[in-house]
Amino acid sequence: MESAMRASAPLAVATVASLFVLATQAMAAPAALGGLGGGTCRALAVNDGGATVGACRNAAGDFLPVLWSAAGVAAQALTPLQADGACAAVGLAEDGAIGGNCDWGDDGEQAPVRWATPSLPSALPQVLNARTGDDRAEAWFVNAAGAVAGISTTPGGKDQPVVWKGGQRAATALPVPGLLPPLLSPATDCSVVALDPAIAPVAVGHCELRRGGIAAVRWTPNALGGYSVAWLPALSAGGDCMAVAINAAGQVAGTCEDAAGDLVAVRWSPASPAPAALRGVPRGSAGQQLFAADLNQAGVVAGTYIDSDGRSRSFVWAPSDDPASEDALDLGGLGGAAVYARRIADNGRIVGSAENALGAEAGFAWSPSADIADLGTLGGRTNAPAAISRNGLWIVGASANAAGQRLAYRIGPGQRIGAAVAPRSIPHGSGDNGLQSLTPPSPPSCSDKGDDCPRMTSYCNNSTYYSLMSAQCPRTCNRC
């Protein structure tokens, strides 16, 4: 899935104190990526091979799009469309192709572009054309196959969502759903927010309705080379819906309003006429608002919810498509009041941002075989993950160093994420990230790590949570 990016293991009520001493499998500490002499960089996207794209400020103070190869940390500035013209990257395909926008012409306009071979320093980007009759266009994001999504704009300023299919420079329009001209469509403006990983991708997004409100839609390639559009069903008549992600199986994650006006995380599936709905964490909880953020190839959804106390928490949800049994796991926290899941990889690893006990923004990773863990920093106080590769082996983002500069980083296979431990106060600007590894005491060989394990019995043999439940609830799950 590609888009315009909490806690306790399956123990939704694990306390912060217990999280501080639970064993946390880790992936890696951040490794700084090189810059262009301006002291600031940010990583935007990473593919399964570890190639990373982002932006760095040069010595003249200009931000330039850059590529970091998987084999090194040196930043390579991408070639602009015209000399001294500005560019910005928006995403990276699995074959290394990069999408973005560059200055073009004498009027200060920008054009969408694709760097098909960005590793060649002299390779110019290809211009992606606007629709016939339109005077400009803009790229928004890129899928795994190199297809680019964005908008094409008429001389009168009307935006039309479009896709540039993998390897193609011509824009294909994503139509507004509804009636044929001259009858008015019930929808007005539409936006594309995610593509599946195909060369000619299925797209999802949302449209503003003429009566007011928002509806989720799906665009499917047709035999004529264009796209057909269909509404994604809502939970209630007149209820708003928004889609956020789609996988290769055609499953779509999103958020809908129910009949009571509450926000519910949903997953649409091609074989089901109605979406699966998650209404509370745990199931039966009242007064919550749930938002899907992403889903992986297995259809597992990550998202954020506002609990009854008004705190932002996060969840992972493997829909059962049985309304009576839909439930999710809270991801836990890092000692602060808020946790925001952003992306989920195909191996189940989730990355996001959380407030730590000092009130600073901390990056985290969670996986089905490990508790939530702080990603660490480059020596400063904050870390903001931007993306995780589809295979879950690479994480990229931006972190502060001891001098307060925001630098790009990458975490890859073989690196380890330290255990989530209680932060300690540190002087501002010191090189210490406020975390230290703790060796947890060895628990009895057959004891659960939380009092809530009996409530989670249904997850013991769930393939998605099997490893995690075995580690956290061995007694309840009869693993000993």
N, C-alpha and C positions, 0 to 999 in steps of 0.2 A: 504494500500500500504506500501511496505517496500523497502528502498533503501540503496545501498552500500555507508536526511535534505539538505503600503507604503503610507501610507498615508492618504490622506484625506479620509474621508468617501467617499461617491460616488462623492465627489467634487474634481475633478482632479486639479482644479486651486485654491483650498483653500490656502491662504497664510500661511507662517510659523507663522506669528503673530496671525492669527485667530486660528491656531491649538493650540497655547499656552493657549488659554482661552476657548476652547470648552470643554464641559463636556465629560469626558472619563470614561466609565464604566471600572472598573478594575477587576482584578482577584485577585491579591495578591502580597505582597512584598516577596522577596526571603527569605527563611529560610535555614540557613546553615545546611549542613549534616555533621555528624561526620567523623573523619579521623582515621588514624592508627599511629599517632605520628610523622609524617614526615612533617606536615605543608602544604601539597599540595594535593588536590583531584580534580577530574573532573567527572561530571556525563555524561553518554553517551546516555542512553535510559531509557524510562519509559513506563509502560503499563497502561491499563485503571484502574487498581486497585491502582496505585501509587507506586508499587514496582519499584525500580530504580537500575540500574547497572552502574558501572563506574570503576575508578581506583584511588588509593591513594598511596602516598609514606609512607613507614614505617620509624621507627626510624633509621634503617640501611641504608636508602636512596634508597631502592628498591621500584619500583611501583608494586602493587598487584591489581588484579581484586577484586572488592568488590560489595556486595549487600546491599542496604538499603531497609528494609521492609517498607511497606506503613504505618505501625503503629508506627514507631520510626525513629530516626536519627542516631543510632549507625551503624557504618560500620562493616560488616562481611566479612572477607577475604575469597575468594573462595578457596577450597582445590585444590592444584596443582596435576598434573598427577603423578609426582614423587617428592620425598622429595627435598626441596630447588630448585625445578625447577621453571622457570619463566612462567607466563601465562598472557594472555590478553583477556578480554571479547570484543565481537563485537556487541552484541545485546541481546534482551530480548523478549520472547514470552508472550502471554497473560496468559498462565498457569504458568508463572514464570521460565520456562526453559531458560537457558542462553547458547549462543554459543560463542566460542572463540578458542584460540590456546594456546598450552602448550608445554614446552620442553618435549622431549621424546627420550630416548636412550642416548647413550654415545657420539654421533657425533655432538651434538649441534643442531640437527634438531628439528623442531616443528611439532606437529600434530594438526589437527582440533579436537575440542572436543565439547561435549554438557553436561552441568551440568543439568541433568534432575530434580534433587531435591536440588537446591542450598541452600535452607533454612536449610538443615541438615548439620551441620559443618563437619561431618566426611565423607560425601558422595563424592566419587571420580567421576571425570568427565568420560564420555564415549568417547572413541576414535572413531572418524569418519574416516572410511577407505578411502584411495585413490582408484582410479580405479585399477582393476586387471592389473598388469604389470607396473604401475606407482610406483615411489619410494617416493613420498611425496605429500602433499596436504595442502591447507590453507583455513580457513573459512573467509568469508568477511562480511556477515551480516545475520540477522535472520528475519523471517517474524512472523506474529501474531500467527500462528499455530505451530511454532517451527521448520519449515523447514529452512535449512541453505544453503546459496549459497556461492560458492567460486571457487577454481581451484584445479585441480589435474595435477601433472607434471610428464612427462616421465623422464627416466634416462638421456635422451639427452637434457632436459631443455625445452621441448615444453609444454606450459600450455593449458589445456582444461577446459572450464567452466563446472561446475558441480552443482548439487543440491543434498543435503541429505534431502529426504522427512521427514516430521514430524514423529518422533519415529523410523526412520531407520538410520542405521549406514553405509549402502552401498551407494556409490556415483553413481548417475545417470548422464551420460554425456549429455551435451547440444550440439548437433551437429553443425558443420559449414554448412551453407546453400550452395546449389549449386548442381553441377553435381556429379554423382556417380563415384567412382574410376573405371578405372585409369585416367579418365578425371579430369582436374584441376578445383577446385571450383573457382568462381570469388572472394571468400572471403579468407582471410588468418586467422589472429588472431581475436577471438571474446571475448567479455567480458560481463558478466551478471551484471546488475546494479539494478534490482528491481524484487520482487516477489509479486504476489497477496497473499491474506491472507489464502490460502487453505493449507491443509496438503500435497497434491500433487500439488504444485502451478504452475500456468502459470508464465513464466519468460520473461523479456524483457532485451534488451541490445543493443550492437552495434558490428559491425564487420568491420575490416579494409579491404579494397578492393584491389585486386591485381593491378588494374589499378590506384590506388590512391584514397583517399577519405574514407568516413565512411558511413555506412548504418545502419539504425535501424532494429532490428529483434525481433520476438516474438517466444518463444518456448512453445509448448502446450503438455501436457501429452497425450500419446496415449494408446491404448488398450493393447499393449505389455509391458507396464511398463516403456517404454522409452519416448523420446520426439521427436516431429516433429518441424521443424523450417520453418518460413516464413518471407519474407521481409515485412517490413512496408512501404507503398508507400511514395515516396518523393513528394515534391511540384513541382519539375522540373527535367527533364532528367539530370542525372549526378550530381544532387544536393546532398550535404551531409545531413544526418539526425542522430540525437541521441535521444534515449528514456531515460527518467529519472524516471518514476513512472508508476504503474499500479494499478487499483482498482479491486474489486471483480466482477464488471460488465464488465470487459475486456477493459475498456477505458484506454488509454495510453497517458501520457503527454510527450512532448519532444520538440526538437528544430530542424528546418530544414532551409536549405539555399534555397532561391527562385531564380528565373531566373535572377534577377538583382544582385545576390550575397549578398543580405541582409539576416540577420538571423531573423527567424519568429518563434514565439511560436505556437505549434500545439497540437491538441488532436485527436488521432485516436480512432474511435469507431467501434465495430464489425459490426454494421449495415451499415456503410458508406464506400464506396470504396476509398474515399479521406479524408485526415484529415481536420478538422476545423482549420483555420489559423487566428492568431491575428497578424496584421502587424503594428499597431500603437496604442498609448495611448495618447489622444483619437483617435478613428477611423479617418483615413485620414491624420494623422500626418506623416511627411516625415523625412527621415534621422535618423531613430531609428533602434536599434538592440535589439531583444526581446528573452529572454531565459526562458523556463519553468523550475521550480524548483521542483514542487510537485503537486499532485492532491488528492482530497478526494473521499469518496465513492459516493458522488453526482456528481462527474465529474467536480467540480470546480477546476480551475488551479490557482496556485500562481506562480509568477515568478519575474524576474528582467529585466529591460530594460535600455539601454543607450539612453538618449534623444539627441536631435540635438545639445545640448551644451556640450555633452560628460559626463554628470553626470549620475551616476547610481541611478535609481529609482526602485520602485517595484509596482506590480499590482496584482489584483485579477480579474479573468475572468471566467464567466459562459458561455461557448460556446453555440451559438444558432444554429450552423450548417447551417447558412445562410450567405454566404460570404458578402452579401451586408449590413449586420447589426452587424457583430462581433465587439464588443467593450468591453472595460475593465475599471476598476476603478483604479486610482492611489491611493496608500495607504497613501501618505503624508510623512512627515519626522519629525525628532526630532531636527531640527535646523542646521544640518550639510549638507555636500554635497552629501552623499551617503546613500542609503537604500537598504538592501539585504534581501528579503524574502527567508526563508529556508524551512519551513514546513507548511502545512495546515491540520487541523484536520477535522473530519467529521461534527462538528458543525460550521464550517466555520472560526474558529479562526486561525490566521496566526501568526507565530513567526519568528523572524529574528534579524538581527543586523543592526544598523544604526549609522552614525556619529552624535554626538550631537554638540551643538554650541561651545563647548570647544575643539572639535576635538577628543574626546574620543570615544571608541567603547561602544555603549549602546545597550542592548537587548530591543526588543519591542514586543508588542502583538497588534493585530488588530482583530476586529470581525465585522460581519455584523450589530451588534447593537451598536457599539462603535467606536470612533476614535482611531487612533494609540496612544499607551501609552508606556512610558518608564517603563521597568520592575523594575527599581531601582537596587541597588547594595547591597553588604554586608558591605558597609562602605568605599569602595575604589572608584576608578574612572571608572572601566570597568565591563562589563557584556557580556558574550557570551553564548546565549541559544544554547543548543545542540539538544533538541528534545521536542516534545509535544506529549502527549498520543493521541491515535486515537479518543477518545471521547472528546478531547479538555479540559479536566479538570485539567491536570497536565503539568507543564513545568519544565524542568531541564536544568542545564548548569553549568557554572563555572563563578565566580565573584571574583574580588579582594576585600580583606578586608582593613581596615585602615592601616595595617602593610605591605600591598603590596602582601600578600600571595594569591594564587589562590585556592579558596575553592569551593567545589561542593554545589549546592543549589537545592531546590525543591520548586515550587509554586503549591499549591493545592486548591481545592474547599474551599470557606470560607475565603481565603486570598484575599486581594484587591490590585490591581495595582494602584498606584497613578496617578493622571492626568498628561498628558504631559505638562510641563510648561517650561518657559525659564530658562535654567541653569544659575547659577551665579558662578563667580570665587570662588574657594576654595583653601586653602593651600594644597599642595601635601602631601598626607599621613594622612590628617585629616579624621575623621570618618564620615564626611558629604558627601553624594553622590551628592550634588549640586542641588537637586531638592526639591521643597516645593509645597505642595498642594495648589491650588487656587480654590476658589469658584467662578465659572463664574457668571456673571450677568444674571438674568433671561431675556431671549429675549421676545419680544412680542409673544403672543400666536399663531399668524398665520403669521410668517415671516420666509423666507428662511435664512439659515445660510451662503449662498454663492451666488455670482452672477451667477454661472454656473449652477444653478439648472434647468433653462428652457431647457438647452441642454440635461439634463439627464432624461427627461420626460419618456422615454421608460423603465426606471428602476423602475418607481413608483409601478407597479403591478407585478414586477418580484419577485417570491417567495424567491429567494436568498437574494435580497437587500431590501425587503419590509420594515423591521423594520428600517433599516438604512436610507432609503429615507424618511420614515415617520418622523424620528427625525431631519433630516438635511434639508429637502425640503417640509415642511408641506403645504406651500402655493401652490407650483407648483403641488404637488400630491393631492391637494384637501382633506387634512386630517383635515381641520378645517373650 
